[in-house]
Amino acid sequence: DLHHNILPKTNKKHFDANLLNKTTSNIDALNTLDSYDRFIHSATHLFTEGEFKHPIRDITDLIILYQELPSQEQPALNESQDTPNWSLLLTRAEALGLNEYVLLALYFVLFYLEDKDAAQQLKLQLEHNVIMAKVTLPAYELVFRLDDTIPKNQKHSFGLFWLYMRSHLIKMPLHVLIPHICRKFIHNMKEKFKEEPVNGANK
């Protein structure tokens, strides 16, 4: 994924992907991202997406990436040895302007790792935003818990709808989003009309 930007240019948090820290694999000598930026890259993709085909698998991938982070400080970061990995990760995310996506990712990673104190600490930071606290966070909790793209109930249906809309709002300003949704609606209606048999056609 080193060949493209993580976020589209219409996203307010868009940045030059060349700012990501690259390293060379000791196994096959391929260029890749360092462990912190690998996590940030995956977290940003997941928490700007609007469709969740394999949510538990996606969280599991983030857990694995989290567990691959260095267990002690990097000398260049000038941090104490007892600084948690996620603290260093948030410092890096802040430098890239990706705090919200990484906070969300870390919260769910630590929640599923049953690090309750750390997860609660991160949740309190997320809940400073009312929409995040009342709508976005509960929607993600439902999606990851139910692990299904087919709505199980009204809350799940609304959660999926909100995260879909949120992903579009992240990627596009309203003056771009509204025409985009209209075009998509018209296209879907045309496709649906093609699939439905005309009255009496199959008789």
Disulfide bonds with the S-S distance in Angstrom:
none
